[in-house]
Amino acid sequence: MKLKHRKKVEARIEKRKNQILDAATLIFSEKGYSRANTDEIAKKANLGKGTLYRYFKNKKDIFFSVVDRGLSKLKERILKEVEKAKDPLKKIENAIKAYLSFFEENRNFVGMLIHEQSSFRKRIAKRYFEHYYGNVDRIKKTFKTGIEQGLIKEMDMDSVISVYASLLNGLVYMWQIESRKYRLIDKIPIVVKIFLTGIIKDKKIRKRYE
C-alpha cells in the first residue's frame, strides 16, 4: 500500500472512531453506562451497528476508549498551554486555566466520568492516574525551577502537587453536581489566587496575586 493511500485509510479510520466516541460520550453522559446500548450509539453516530463493531469490541471497549481519549486530550491541552510560558508561576497558572477550560468545553465527558464513578471507580482511577503520574515529573520540574529561582517556597512537592490536583478535581466535581449553574472558567482567578499565594515565596510577587 502506498504511503499516500495508507494515510488516507488511517485518517478515515480515525474519523470513524472519533465519530463513534463523540456519540458514545453523549449517550453515556445522558443515560449512564448500564442504560446505554450500542444500537443507540451507532444511531447517534449515523453509522450501522456492524461498522461500530469493526472498530470496537463491545460497549465496555467504547466506554474506556472515551475515557482514554478524553484524558489524552486533557494532557495535550495542558502541555500546549504550559509550553507557551517560561516563567514557572505562569506555567502553573496556564495549567490551571487549561484544566478548567477543558472541562468547561467537555461537559458531557465530565458528566460521564462522574455518572460512572461508582461502577468503574477502580478502572477509571487507574486510567486517570496513568495519565496523572505520566505528568508528575514534568510538574515537579516546574516547581523545582520555581524553588531554585526563589519564586516558590521550599515545601514537599508531592504534597503540594496532590493538593493542587485535589483542588482542581474538587472544583470540577462540585460544578457538575451543582448542575453547572455557573461557568467553571469564571472560577479560574480565585483558584489561581488561592493556590499561588500559598506557594509564592517572594512577598512582592505574591502581592500581584492577592
N, C-alpha and C positions, 0 to 999 in steps of 0.2 A: 504494500500500500504506500502510495506516495505521501510525502510529508504534508503537502497542502491538503490532500484528501483526508488524511488521518486527523489533522487539526479540525477540519470541518465536522468530522464524525464526533470527535471529543467535545466540541462546542455544542453540538446538538444533544449529546448525552447529558452534558452539564445543564443545559437549558431545561430539558425534560425533568431532571432530578429536582432542580430548583422550583419548577412549576408544581411538582408534587409536594415538595416540602412547604412551599408557601400555602398551599391549600390545606395541608395537614396541620400547620401551625394554627390556622384559623379554626378548623374543626375541633382540634384538641382543646383550644382555649375556650370555645363556646360550650362544648359538650362534655369535655373530660375524656380521658383515655378509654375508660370502660364503656361509655355510651357511644363513642365514635366507631365507625366501621370503614373499611377500605372502599366500599361502594360509594359512600359519601365523599371520601377524599378524592377518588377518581373522578366523580361527577363534578366536584368543585374545581378540579384541575383541568376539566374539559378533555379528559383522556379516558380510554377504555380501561377496564379493570386489568385486562391482560397486559397492557402497556405498563401499568403500575408495578405489576409483579416481575416485569422484565428488569426493573431497577432496584426493587426492594423485596426481601424475603417475605415479610409479613408486617402487621401493624406495629409490632414492637420495634422492628428494624427501622421503620419510618419514624417512630417516636424518638428513638435515640439518635437518629440521623439529624432530626430537627434540633435536638439539644446540642449535638456536636457542632452543627453549622452555626447556631446562634452564638455559642461560646467562642468559636473561632473568629466570627465577625467582630465580637466584642474585643477580643485580643488585638485584632488587626487595627481596629478603630483607636484603641488606646495607644498602641505603639506608634501609629501615624501621628497622633497629636503630640505625644511626648517627644518624638524626634524633632518636632518643629522648634523646640526650645533648647537652649544650652544651660541656662540657669537652673539648678536643682529645684528651687522653690517653684519656678514656673513650670517645670516638668510635672511636679506633683499637682499643681493647680490644673494643668491641662489634662492630667489623668482623671481627676475628679470630674471635670466638665465632660470629658469623653464618656465616662462611665454612666453618668446620669442622663446625658443626652441620648446615648444608645438605647437605654430602656424607655425613655420618653418616646422615641421613634419606633420602638418594637414592643408595643403594649401587649400584643397577642402572645408574644414569646414569654413575657413576664407572667401573664395570666396562666399560661400552660404550665410553667415551672411550679408556680405556687399551687395550682389546682392539683398537681400530681405529686406534691412533696411527700404525702403520706404513703402512697402506693409505691413510689420509686425512690424513696429518700436515699437509700444507700447507693443506688446506681447513678442517680443524678449527682449526688455529692461526690462520688468517685470521679465522674467526668469533670465536675466543676473544679475539684482540687488538682486534677491533672493539668488543667489549663492554668489554675492559680499558681501552683508551685512551679510550673514551667516559666513563670514570670518573676518569681521571687528573687532570684539572683540579680535580675535587672533592676528591680525595685530597691534591693539592698545597695546596689552600686550607686543609685541616685542619692539615697540617704547618706551613704558613706562619703560621697563627694561633698554633700552639704555640710557634713560634720567637719571634714578636712578644711573646708573654706570658712569655717567659723560661722556658718549660717544656721546650722541646726544643732540643738543641744545633744550632748552625748547621752544616749539612752539605749536600752536594749532594743535593737532593731526588730527582732522577731515579734516582740510585744507591741511595738509601735505599728508595725505593718498589720498585725492581727486586729488592732483597734481600728485602724484605717479601713480595713476591709469590712469589719463589722458595722462601722458607721454607715458606709455606703449601702451595704446589703440590707441593713435595718430600715433605712430610709425608703429604699425601693419596695420592701415588703409592706411597710405601713402605707405607702402610697397606693399599692394595689388593694389592700384590704379595706382601705377607706374609699374605695370605688373611684380612685383617681379624680378626686374633687378639685384638685389644684394641679398646676403644671410642675412636674418634677424638676425641670430645669430652673424654675424660679427659686429653688432651694440651694442652688449652686453657691451663691455668695455667702450664705450662712454656714454651709458646710466647709467652705474654704477658710472662712474666718475662724470657726471653732477648731479646726484641725491645725492650721498653720500657726495660729497664735499660741498653740500649745507646744509646738516643737521648735519654733524660731528662737535662736539664741540672742541675736543682736536686737537690742531694745528699739533702735531707730527703725530697723526693717520691720520688726513686729508691729510697730505703730501704724505702718501702712495698711495692715490687715485688720486693725481694730476698729 
